[in-house]
């Protein structure tokens, strides 16, 4: 574990009207419920990476970073052979977003597009079970967050 590569990641808690944006893989439902997240590029600032990754995964352009929430390390050795240094952000939509939609992430054209089904769920709602510790800092987002 001492020699494991560490990859910098960003994780987005996007809120609107007291709800949290979540998604599921259209073709891989066993991947579970997730929030937008992704890898920070070399030399990229964390806020820029957060906005880029959130746009790439969701297609939403009118987003604003509310605040940086903190960092957690996630052990992805078994699944990816690396550790993830995750930087969590709270974002909000500055315009009315769709209630639900499907967006295809293009992965910079390096692999086939991935279809994600997005929808909103109440912040602090019972039964929300985000996979892979994506909910680690969700309690730091105020329940009345968003427009």
C-alpha positions in Angstrom: 0.0 0.0 0.0 3.0 2.3 0.6 3.9 2.1 -3.1 0.4 2.3 -4.5 -0.1 5.0 -7.0 -2.3 7.9 -5.7 -4.7 9.4 -8.2 -6.3 12.8 -7.5 -10.1 12.8 -8.0 -12.9 15.3 -7.6 -16.4 14.5 -6.3 -19.5 16.8 -6.8 -22.5 17.1 -4.6 -24.7 19.1 -7.0 -27.8 20.5 -5.3 -30.9 22.3 -6.5 -34.1 23.0 -4.5 -33.0 20.9 -1.5 -32.2 17.9 -3.7 -29.0 16.1 -4.7 -28.1 15.1 -8.2 -27.4 11.4 -8.6 -27.1 8.9 -11.4 -27.0 5.3 -12.5 -25.3 3.7 -15.4 -27.9 2.9 -18.1 -26.1 -0.3 -19.2 -24.5 -1.3 -15.9 -27.2 -1.0 -13.1 -25.0 -3.0 -10.7 -22.6 -0.1 -10.7 -24.9 1.5 -8.2 -26.0 5.1 -7.4 -23.3 7.7 -7.8 -22.6 11.4 -7.9 -20.5 13.1 -10.6 -16.8 12.5 -10.1 -13.6 12.2 -12.1 -9.8 12.4 -12.4 -7.9 15.6 -12.1 -5.6 16.2 -15.1 -1.9 16.9 -14.5 -1.5 20.6 -13.7 -5.2 21.2 -13.4 -6.5 23.2 -10.5 -9.2 21.4 -8.4 -12.1 23.9 -9.0 -11.4 23.7 -12.8 -11.3 19.9 -12.7 -14.6 19.9 -10.7 -16.5 22.0 -13.2 -15.0 20.1 -16.2 -15.8 16.7 -14.8 -19.3 17.7 -13.7 -20.1 19.1 -17.1 -18.6 16.1 -19.0 -20.7 13.6 -16.9 -23.9 15.6 -16.7 -24.0 18.0 -19.6 -25.0 20.8 -17.2 -23.3 24.1 -17.9 -24.8 26.5 -15.4 -23.1 25.3 -12.3 -21.5 27.2 -9.5 -19.1 25.9 -6.8 -20.6 26.7 -3.4 -17.6 25.5 -1.4 -14.8 23.0 -1.0 -15.8 20.4 1.5 -12.6 18.5 2.1 -10.4 15.5 1.2 -10.7 11.8 1.9 -8.6 8.9 0.7 -10.4 6.0 -0.9 -8.8 2.5 -1.1 -9.3 1.5 -4.7 -6.5 -1.1 -4.7 -8.8 -4.1 -5.3 -10.7 -2.5 -8.2 -8.2 -0.1 -9.8 -4.8 -0.9 -8.2 -4.5 2.6 -6.8 -5.5 5.0 -4.0 -7.9 7.9 -4.7 -7.2 11.2 -3.1 -10.8 12.5 -3.4 -11.6 16.2 -3.2 -15.2 16.9 -2.4 -17.1 20.0 -3.6 -20.7 21.3 -3.1 -22.1 22.8 -6.3 -25.4 24.3 -7.2 -27.3 24.8 -10.5 -27.7 28.5 -11.3 -30.7 27.8 -13.7 -33.6 25.3 -13.5 -32.2 21.9 -14.5 -34.2 19.0 -16.0 -36.0 16.7 -13.5 -34.3 13.7 -15.1 -32.3 13.0 -18.2 -29.8 10.7 -19.9 -26.4 12.0 -20.8 -23.5 10.2 -22.7 -20.1 10.9 -21.3 -17.6 10.9 -24.2 -14.4 10.1 -22.2 -12.3 12.5 -24.4 -13.0 10.1 -27.3 -10.7 7.5 -25.8 -13.4 4.9 -25.2 -17.0 4.3 -26.2 -19.5 6.8 -24.6 -21.1 5.8 -21.3 -24.8 6.5 -20.8 -25.8 7.9 -17.4 -29.4 8.3 -16.1 -29.6 11.4 -13.9 -32.3 12.3 -11.4 -32.7 14.3 -8.2 -33.2 12.8 -4.7 -34.0 14.7 -1.5 -30.9 15.7 0.5 -30.7 13.6 3.6 -33.4 11.3 2.2 -33.6 7.9 3.7 -32.5 5.0 1.5 -29.9 7.0 -0.4 -26.9 4.5 -0.6 -24.1 6.0 -2.7 -21.5 3.4 -3.7 -17.8 3.4 -3.0 -17.9 5.9 -0.1 -19.1 8.7 -2.4 -21.3 9.9 0.4 -18.3 10.4 2.8 -18.9 14.2 3.1 -22.6 14.5 2.1 -23.6 15.4 5.7 -21.5 18.6 5.3 -24.0 19.9 2.6 -26.8 21.9 4.3 -30.2 20.2 3.8 -31.7 23.4 2.4 -29.0 23.8 -0.2 -29.6 24.9 -3.7 -31.9 27.4 -5.4 
